Amino acid sequence: MSSAATPPKLPGSVLYTCNLNAVRSPMAEALTRNLYGKRFFVESAGLEPADRDPFVVEVMREIGIDMSGDKPLAVDAVDIGAFDLVICMTPESCTHVTELARAQAVEIEFWPTLDPFAAGEMGSREQRLMAYRRLRDDLRDLIKHRFGPCDAAA
């Protein structure tokens, strides 16, 4: 069997990071959990955690994922070495995680992702929602590509 046909090996645990743990990383966490269930542990954290962005809650609810009760987590409150894979979504979080993981056996990936707040900051409510939907859909595609086939229909 060729390696192209072999699905990627799933990590035991994944941490998504960004600056605030308000938009990108919690969205990726929720999508991963929705797609892969309990096949591996997933968490998210930010450099300076902030409350969940209400647009995130809204666009995730559109696809049946309730994030209204989620609480932000700080990168510095997480044991980076407890994760097999850390996926950073901002350059700042990638730099910080790389420093924290210097003596750890953890794989680190950088996924440059759209900041929907910046992309739709000056637009109408619907334009802003479209930017968040685009991020949601892009993240879902990245996650499926990285981790391979999943059982959940999404």
Secondary structure by P-SEA (a helix, b strand, c coil): ccccccccccccbbbbbcccccccaaaaaaaaaaaccccccccccccccccccaaaaaaaaaaccccccbbbbbccccccccccbbbbccaaaaaaaaaaaccccbbbbbbbccccccccccccaaaaaaaaaaaaaaaaaaaaaacccccccc
